[in-house]
Structures are given as C-alpha cells and as structure tokens.
Amino acid sequence: MKPNKSKLQSNNKLSWIGVSAVYIGVIMGAGFASGRECWQFFGVFGKHGFYGTLYVTIAFFIISFMLTFISLKKNTNDLGELISPVDNSFIKRIIKIILAITYYSMIIAMTAAGGSLLNQQFGINKAVGGAIIGVAVLITILGDFERISMIFKYIEPVMITIALITIISIIFNKDISQSGNISGFEISKMTPNWIISSMLFVSFNSLGMITIASDAALNAKDKKNAFWGAGISSILLGLLTIILLFALQKDMTFSDSLDMPMLGFSMKINKILNILYATILCLGVYSTGSGTYYAFGKSIPESKLKKPILIFGILAGYVVGLTGFKKIVLYLYPIQGYLGIVILVLIFLNFCKELRNNKI
C-alpha cells in the first residue's frame, strides 16, 4: 500500500476547523460564490431547485464521510487506493487519468472566472483577469500541501462571512424584486431536470475535492477532528447553497443575465459591499484553482519535467478559458458531473469493501 507523503509537521496538524476550511475552499470557488453555478444547477428550476439543495447537503455529508474513512483506513492519498474497490493496476491507472483530466479542466474554468470577474467589475479585458489567476495559482501549487492548507485556513472564514452578509442583505433588501420572467430560462440539455442536475452538481464537485479531502483527513490532529471537520463542512456547504438560492431567486431574470449574478446583486446594494464581494470572489477563484491544480500536479510523476509541464498546463488552460465562464459552467461542468457519477459509484463500493473488512 502506498503511504501518504504529504503530512504536515505535528505542530501544524489541522483541527476540525482547518479540515472544514480545506473542504469548503475547494467547493466554494468561482462557480459557487459567483452564483452562476448555483443558478445553472438549481435556480433555473424555480422552487424545485430547493429540493436539489437538500439532496446536495445529504450527499456531501455521506461522500465526505466515505472519503475520510477510506483515507484513514488505508493511510493513503493515492487516488487509485481511494477510489478503486479492486486491486488492479490498469483500473487504478484509468481512474487517475480521468481525475487528472478533470482536475486540469478546472484551471480552464478558474482562469475564465478570473477574466469574467474583472470584466464585469471594472470592464477590463477578460485576458487580464485570467492571466492574474493563472500566475497566482502556479506560484501557489509549486509549493506543497502545507501552503495550500494555510491558504484555505485563512481565506475561507473571511469568504464565508462576507458571502453570508451579502446573501442576507439581498434576501432582506426590499428594493430587490423580480424584474422580468420567473420561468423559461435556458436549461442545459445535459441537466434536463432538477434531479439529474443535483446529482451532477454533487458528482462534479466531489471530483474536485477527492485529493484535498484525503490530505485533510491524513493531516488532521486525530480521527475525531478529521470526521467532525468533514461533516460540519458538508452541512455548512448545504446551508450556504440553500440561502444562496433564495438570494438568486429574488430577481431571476437578473440572475440569469450575468456571468456572476452575486457580484451584480452586491453592486445594487452598495459600493463598499460590492468591492468586498469582488475581493472574496477573487479569493474563491484563486482557492479553487489552487486546490484542483494541486490535485492535478499530484498525478504527474516527480521529475525535471514536472515544473515545465505545470507551467505549460496553466498557459494552455488560460487560452481555452478565454471562451468565457458562462459557457464553461453550462457545458463543461455537466460533462464532469457524468464522469463523477462513475467515480462516486467506485468510491461507494470501495467504502463498503473497507467497512466489511474492519474498522479504522
């Protein structure tokens, strides 16, 4: 069995708060904090979208528990060991390739998000924002898990606080109301109803957190902190998704019209809140990009070529990301979701296998 090689020093071990921050940092990125992801997967379905958010809360809780259990049981963050229920090198290799492609695709989404952010906020060309995010992510992931976990530890509490203030302000703002249609919005052919949409939302987000989740579990102070951190983060993510959906549906036409509807709503409330939200949105793009590209980097064998590959990968992803964030959420995310369903089935089978063998 392949041992974990990215454990922190004992004095830097993660409490349940640190573990929660790592989980939330991967999920609460550009798509989530911008409102675009929540709108596309839940908002377009009206009241049925809320059923989806309840499913998401339960599903994240179960998945985080399974990943934590497997990681601690096997004492590894190796993707093949975490996912595959059979000891077959070919199957494990295929799994790693699928996940590497998925993790890499997220740098496309995050550079696109960075471009949309600066463009919507300041009218700056999308190429500039994408380049800034690409460089920041590259500098970060050339470090190690300790650097990644420290970023999440300090960024996430600030992000959640400002996001909550903005969401609540939108919900209780009497000047924000429906400005147009409340139905008939564009629904991706790959997410034709709220049930499939909710499943894909969970599966593609789960793909992004597998490696980071296992590292968080192995770097927790103890098993109790690992499980509590995973569970609490799942509940928080579910609650954030529910109230975010409430805010987005205050003006459904407005939400549908923007790449980043939450940024637009914050501008309606006041300039200071808008600047704060733009800042945490930028941090969200950065944290998700760093977490998922770190996971991609782990799939590349250690050699002199690893650094040049990571640099070239950022450049290529940046170029593709210039197609636009809204299109990427509409088409790329559902494709990732369908791949994710296969991976989640394998994780479930692996969990059942380890559960039958013995306890942690």
C-alpha positions in Angstrom: 0.0 0.0 0.0 1.3 3.4 -0.9 1.8 5.6 2.2 0.9 9.2 2.4 3.8 11.6 1.6 2.3 14.9 2.3 1.7 15.0 6.0 2.2 18.2 7.9 4.5 18.6 10.9 2.8 17.7 14.2 2.5 21.3 15.3 0.8 22.2 12.1 -1.9 19.5 12.2 -5.4 20.5 11.3 -8.2 21.0 13.8 -11.8 20.3 12.7 -11.9 24.0 11.7 -8.9 23.6 9.5 -10.3 20.4 7.9 -13.6 22.2 7.2 -11.8 25.1 5.7 -10.0 22.9 3.3 -13.2 21.2 2.1 -15.1 24.4 1.7 -12.1 26.0 0.0 -12.3 23.5 -2.9 -16.1 23.7 -3.3 -16.7 27.4 -2.6 -14.8 28.7 -5.6 -15.8 30.9 -8.5 -18.8 28.9 -9.6 -20.3 28.8 -6.1 -19.5 32.3 -4.8 -20.4 34.0 -8.1 -23.9 32.4 -8.0 -23.5 31.2 -11.6 -23.1 27.6 -10.6 -26.0 27.6 -8.1 -28.2 29.4 -10.7 -27.4 27.0 -13.5 -27.9 23.8 -11.5 -30.8 24.9 -9.2 -32.1 28.4 -9.9 -33.4 27.7 -13.4 -35.8 25.1 -11.9 -37.6 27.5 -9.7 -39.0 26.1 -6.4 -37.8 22.6 -7.4 -34.3 23.8 -7.1 -34.7 23.8 -3.3 -35.3 20.1 -3.4 -32.0 19.7 -5.1 -30.1 21.7 -2.4 -31.5 19.4 0.3 -30.2 16.4 -1.7 -26.8 18.1 -2.1 -26.5 18.6 1.7 -27.1 14.9 2.5 -24.9 13.7 -0.4 -21.9 15.9 0.6 -22.2 14.6 4.1 -22.1 10.9 3.0 -19.4 11.4 0.5 -17.1 13.3 2.9 -17.6 10.6 5.5 -16.7 7.8 3.0 -13.6 9.6 1.8 -12.4 10.3 5.3 -13.0 6.7 6.3 -11.1 5.2 3.3 -8.2 7.7 3.7 -7.7 6.9 7.4 -8.3 3.2 7.0 -5.7 2.8 4.2 -3.5 5.7 5.4 -3.0 7.0 1.8 -3.9 9.8 -0.5 -3.2 7.7 -3.6 -6.2 8.2 -6.0 -6.3 4.6 -7.1 -6.4 3.3 -3.5 -9.1 5.8 -2.5 -11.4 5.0 -5.4 -10.9 1.6 -6.8 -12.6 -1.3 -5.0 -10.3 -3.8 -6.7 -6.5 -4.2 -6.6 -6.0 -3.8 -10.4 -3.2 -1.6 -11.6 -4.8 -1.0 -15.0 -8.1 0.2 -13.5 -6.3 2.4 -11.0 -4.3 3.9 -13.8 -7.5 4.7 -15.8 -9.1 6.3 -12.7 -6.0 8.5 -12.2 -6.1 9.6 -15.8 -9.8 10.5 -15.7 -9.3 12.5 -12.5 -6.2 14.2 -13.8 -8.2 15.4 -16.8 -11.0 16.6 -14.6 -8.7 18.4 -12.2 -6.9 20.0 -15.1 -10.2 21.2 -16.7 -10.8 23.3 -13.6 -7.9 25.6 -14.3 -9.7 26.4 -17.6 -12.8 27.3 -15.5 -10.9 29.3 -12.9 -8.9 31.4 -15.4 -12.2 32.0 -17.3 -13.8 33.1 -14.0 -11.0 35.4 -13.2 -11.4 37.0 -16.6 -15.2 37.4 -16.2 -14.8 38.9 -12.7 -12.5 41.8 -13.7 -14.5 42.3 -16.9 -17.9 42.6 -15.1 -16.5 44.6 -12.2 -14.1 47.0 -14.0 -14.6 46.5 -17.7 -11.1 45.1 -18.0 -10.4 42.7 -20.9 -11.0 39.1 -19.8 -7.5 38.1 -20.8 -6.0 40.2 -18.0 -8.0 38.6 -15.1 -7.4 35.1 -16.4 -3.7 35.8 -16.5 -3.6 37.0 -12.9 -5.4 33.9 -11.6 -3.1 31.6 -13.7 0.1 33.1 -12.3 -1.2 33.2 -8.7 -2.2 29.5 -8.9 1.1 28.4 -10.4 3.1 30.2 -7.7 1.0 28.5 -5.0 1.0 24.9 -6.3 4.7 24.9 -6.8 4.8 24.7 -3.0 3.2 21.8 -1.0 0.1 20.8 0.9 1.1 22.9 3.9 1.0 26.0 1.7 -2.4 25.0 0.2 -3.9 24.2 3.6 -2.7 27.5 5.1 -4.4 29.4 2.3 -7.7 27.7 2.9 -7.4 28.1 6.6 -7.1 31.9 6.5 -9.2 32.7 3.4 -12.3 30.6 4.0 -13.6 32.2 7.2 -13.4 35.7 5.5 -15.1 34.4 2.4 -17.9 32.7 4.3 -18.5 35.8 6.4 -18.7 38.3 3.5 -20.7 35.9 1.4 -23.3 35.5 4.2 -23.5 39.2 4.8 -24.1 39.8 1.1 -26.6 36.9 0.7 -28.7 38.1 3.7 -28.6 41.7 2.5 -30.0 40.6 -0.8 -32.8 38.4 0.8 -34.0 41.3 3.1 -33.5 44.1 0.6 -36.9 45.4 -0.3 -35.7 47.2 -3.4 -34.6 43.9 -5.0 -37.6 42.1 -6.6 -38.5 40.3 -9.8 -37.7 42.4 -12.9 -38.9 40.0 -15.5 -39.7 36.4 -16.2 -39.7 33.8 -13.3 -39.6 30.8 -15.7 -38.5 29.7 -19.1 -34.8 30.1 -18.5 -32.1 28.3 -20.6 -31.6 24.8 -19.2 -28.6 22.7 -20.4 -29.6 19.6 -22.3 -27.3 17.7 -20.1 -29.2 18.8 -16.9 -32.8 18.5 -18.1 -34.4 18.4 -14.6 -33.6 19.2 -11.0 -32.9 15.6 -10.1 -30.2 15.0 -12.7 -28.9 18.5 -12.2 -28.5 18.0 -8.4 -26.7 14.6 -9.0 -24.3 16.2 -11.4 -23.7 19.2 -9.1 -22.6 16.8 -6.3 -20.6 14.5 -8.5 -18.5 17.2 -10.3 -17.8 19.0 -7.0 -16.8 15.7 -5.4 -14.3 15.1 -8.1 -12.6 18.4 -7.2 -12.3 17.5 -3.5 -11.1 13.8 -3.5 -7.4 14.5 -3.3 -7.7 17.5 -1.0 -10.2 15.7 1.2 -7.8 12.7 1.7 -4.9 15.0 2.5 -7.0 16.9 5.0 -8.1 13.7 6.8 -4.5 12.5 7.0 -3.2 15.8 8.2 -5.9 16.2 10.9 -4.9 16.2 14.6 -6.8 13.0 15.1 -9.6 10.9 13.7 -12.2 12.9 15.6 -11.1 16.2 14.1 -11.0 14.6 10.6 -14.6 13.3 10.8 -16.0 16.3 12.5 -14.3 18.7 10.0 -15.7 16.7 7.1 -19.2 16.5 8.5 -19.5 20.1 9.5 -18.2 21.4 6.2 -20.8 19.4 4.4 -23.6 20.8 6.4 -22.3 24.4 6.0 -22.0 23.9 2.3 -25.6 22.7 2.1 -26.9 25.6 4.1 -24.9 28.1 2.1 -26.3 26.7 -1.1 -29.9 26.9 0.2 -29.7 30.6 1.2 -27.7 31.5 -1.9 -30.5 30.1 -4.0 -33.0 32.2 -2.0 -31.0 35.3 -2.8 -30.6 34.5 -6.5 -34.3 33.9 -7.0 -35.2 37.4 -5.6 -34.7 38.6 -9.2 -34.5 35.6 -11.5 -34.1 37.5 -14.8 -31.2 39.5 -13.4 -29.5 36.3 -12.1 -29.9 34.6 -15.5 -28.4 37.6 -17.4 -25.0 37.8 -15.7 -21.8 35.6 -15.7 -21.6 36.4 -12.0 -25.0 37.3 -10.6 -23.9 37.7 -6.9 -21.4 40.3 -8.0 -24.2 42.2 -9.8 -26.5 42.0 -6.7 -23.8 43.3 -4.4 -23.5 46.3 -6.7 -27.2 47.0 -6.3 -26.8 47.1 -2.5 -23.8 49.4 -2.1 -20.4 50.1 -3.4 -18.4 49.0 -0.3 -20.2 45.6 -0.2 -19.6 45.3 -3.9 -15.8 45.8 -3.5 -15.7 43.4 -0.6 -17.6 40.7 -2.6 -15.4 41.2 -5.6 -12.4 40.6 -3.4 -13.7 37.4 -1.8 -14.9 36.2 -5.2 -11.4 36.7 -6.5 -10.1 34.7 -3.5 -12.6 32.0 -4.2 -11.4 31.7 -7.8 -7.9 31.5 -6.5 -8.5 28.9 -3.8 -10.4 26.5 -6.0 -7.9 26.9 -8.8 -5.0 26.2 -6.4 -6.7 23.2 -4.8 -7.7 21.5 -8.0 -4.4 22.3 -9.9 -2.5 21.0 -6.9 -4.5 17.7 -7.3 -3.6 17.7 -11.0 0.0 18.2 -10.1 0.0 15.1 -7.9 -0.8 13.0 -10.9 2.4 14.0 -12.6 5.5 11.9 -11.6 8.3 13.7 -9.9 11.0 14.6 -12.4 12.7 17.6 -14.0 9.8 17.9 -16.5 7.1 18.3 -13.8 7.6 22.0 -13.4 7.6 22.8 -17.2 4.5 20.6 -17.6 2.7 22.6 -14.9 3.7 25.9 -16.4 2.6 24.8 -19.9 -0.6 23.4 -18.5 -1.5 26.8 -16.9 -0.8 28.6 -20.2 -2.9 26.2 -22.3 -5.8 26.3 -19.8 -5.7 30.1 -19.8 -6.1 30.2 -23.6 -9.1 27.8 -23.6 -10.6 29.7 -20.7 -10.9 32.8 -22.9 -14.1 31.2 -24.3 -16.0 32.6 -21.3 -17.1 31.4 -17.8 -20.8 31.2 -18.5 -20.3 28.8 -21.4 -17.9 26.7 -19.3 -20.4 26.3 -16.5 -23.2 25.5 -18.9 -21.3 22.7 -20.8 -18.1 21.7 -19.1 -19.4 21.2 -15.6 -22.2 18.8 -16.5 -19.7 16.7 -18.5 -17.5 16.5 -15.4 -20.6 15.5 -13.4 -21.3 12.5 -15.6 -17.7 11.3 -15.2 -18.0 12.0 -11.5 -21.0 9.6 -11.1 -18.9 6.7 -12.2 -16.1 7.7 -9.7 -18.6 8.1 -6.9 -20.0 4.6 -7.5 -16.5 3.2 -7.3 -15.8 5.1 -4.1 -19.0 3.7 -2.6 -18.0 0.1 -3.5 -14.5 0.7 -2.0 -16.1 2.1 1.1 -18.3 -0.9 1.5 -15.3 -3.2 1.0 -13.3 -1.5 3.7 -16.2 -1.3 6.0 -16.7 -5.1 5.8 -13.0 -5.8 6.4 -12.7 -4.0 9.7 -13.0 -0.6 11.5 -10.4 2.1 11.4 
